[in-house]
Amino acid sequence: KFDKLLESRGLRFCRYADDCMIFVRSQRSGERVRESVTRFLEGKLRLRVNQEKTAVGPAYMVKFLGFRLYRTK
């Protein structure tokens, strides 16, 4: 259900088990998506989102499964 929600919104994301990164263009969009996704996960799916591990920021600053993503030219 979560993947289908993200796909229906046209969001780019990477998910492995219970870890997920959602890619948007701006910090403000990231904050809005985090709030709406948290409401969905906690309200509809009754899952708890760990706010200490949840971050909004550039992909290269956030670790995902112990790795950081970098863009090279």
N, C-alpha and C positions, 0 to 999 in steps of 0.2 A: 504494500500500500504506500509506503514511504517513497520508494523509487518511482512509482506511478505518479505520485503527487509532484515530485521534482521534474519528471519528464513532461507532465502536462503544463507546467509553468515555463517550460523551455529553458530550465537551468542546467548548466553543465556541472557535473559532480563526479566524484570518485568515492566509492564506498567499498569497504571490506569489513564484513561482519557488522559490528556495532560502531565502527569508526567511519566518518564521512567528512569529505571536504566539498564545499559548494563554491563554485567560482562565479563571481559577479564582477562588474566593472568598477564599482566605487565602494568606499567605506560606508557611505550612507545606505546603499543597496544591501550591503552585507549585514548591517544592523537590522534592517527591516526583515530580511530573509531569516536571520537568526531568530528574531522574535516570533515570526509566523510559524517557522519549523518547530520551534520549542513548544508553541501552543498545540500544534498538531500531534507531536510525539507524546507530550504529557497528557493532553486531553483525549484525543481519539484512540491512541495506541496504548495509553497508560504506562508509558516508559518514563524513566527519570533521566533528565539531561544534567550531566555534571557541569555546572557553570564554571568551576575552576579550570576545567580542561577545554571549555568552549572559548574560541577566540575568533575575532574578526580582524583581518589584516592582510597585507600582501602575502601571496603564497610562499615566497621565499623566506618569510619570517616565521611561518607556522610549521611545526613538525607534524608529519602524518606517518603513522606506523614506524616512528623512529627516524624518518628521513625528511629532508627538506627538499623542496622542488626549486630548481634553478632554470633560468632561461638563458641560453647561449645563442649567439648569432653566428 
